């Protein structure tokens, strides 16, 4: 059987990597009670209280509607709160969210250490730069 098309396909190889890295991230973030994406969202809000939902969606590379669902969930957990300023919706951390950020940072550190131990620091640096560059190019679309 010729399955070389799978190993030569950016779609397949990117998704495979994504599933593997997501599994590792979820294992390390389990101690926070949050998924990695929710954890990173809380970190952003704590580091920039009053950040707009628009800016959060851009920073996390997710649609505004997805971000709204994420913020809804974090509001339900009393980790963030929204305040409306004219047409702009701003997101602030709650004391509970601020208190959790140390645990989130620790999970993030363990996550990075885990994949760096396998791949090496230099490989991780190069891959991250290359993925960022490729994503930017593909987002521009011809």
Steps between C-alpha positions, in 0.01 A plus 500: 500500500635841406426735789790738434245767409428526874858573605537743211182690581514822704137453605561153641838567663384830655190339645703210637739741674206704627335193657823394670586846637138555611504173695820600681361849572172362635688263730711784642207743532277244677619634837351842416150367434517675162585403145823656369308756291298615802821518702672717242193722479506554878873581483438761232218662699705507822797652319281764328190574712235671289616341176232508231335183377607599149867514603471170686355325195783639285772398746359148534427468125139402557173641369314759709210258548734230634659752735155603625425137589837469678442820700147379586649181642769686698239743635300197615808380687537854643851539355428804281232766465384719213438873507343687211661828399289647218514243219808331642486204735793491742609196699644520851633231732320426823694441822438127446650525149801693629553237770503221240759658272796356694365148451441574131857630457634189672299274266628699204858463624462122548344472155791681336759301697334177395512564126843668518637190675393296197575744218777718641489874564648599163261281303205647692622854430541429128167317471314778681651767275429296188141421601435868575644604164309234307173588677545867412566417134201268470267749674578758231364265230575579135 
